[in-house]
Amino acid sequence: MITQSLNKVLSTKIENESLKMKRNMDRLFNLLDYNHISFPQSLILL
C-alpha cells in the first residue's frame, strides 16, 4: 500500500520534471531559431 502511493508520487514527480524539461528545450529551440542559429540535426534527435 505504502509502496503504491510512493510509486504514484514518484511517477508524478518524474512526469512533471520531464514536462518542465520539454518546455525548456522548446524555449531553447525557439531562441536558437529566433537567432537564426543552425545546429546539427543529430542534436534535435536527442
N, C-alpha and C positions, 0 to 999 in steps of 0.2 A: 504493500500500500504506500509506504513512505517512498519507496524506490520509484513507484509510478509517478507520483506527484513531482518528485525530484527530476525525473526524466522530462516531464512536461515543462517544468520551469526552465530546464537547460535547453531544450529544443526551441522554446520560445525566445530565449536569450540569443541563441545562435542565429535564429531567423532574423531577429532584429538587427543583429550585428551585420549579417550579410546584406540586408536591405540597406543599411547605412553605408556599407562599403560600396554597394552598387551605385547609390546616389553620388558618392564621392567620385567614383570612376566616371560616371556620366558628366559630372561637373568638370572633371579634369579634361575629358574628351571635348566637351563644349568649349572649354578655354583654349585648348590646342587648336581646335577648329577655328575659333574666333581669331586667333593669332596667325592663322594660315600656316601652322607648322605641320609638316607631314612627317609621319614616322612609319616604320616598317609594319606591314600587315600582320606579321607574326605577333607583334605586341598586342594587337587588338584581340587576337585569338586567345590570349592567356586568361 
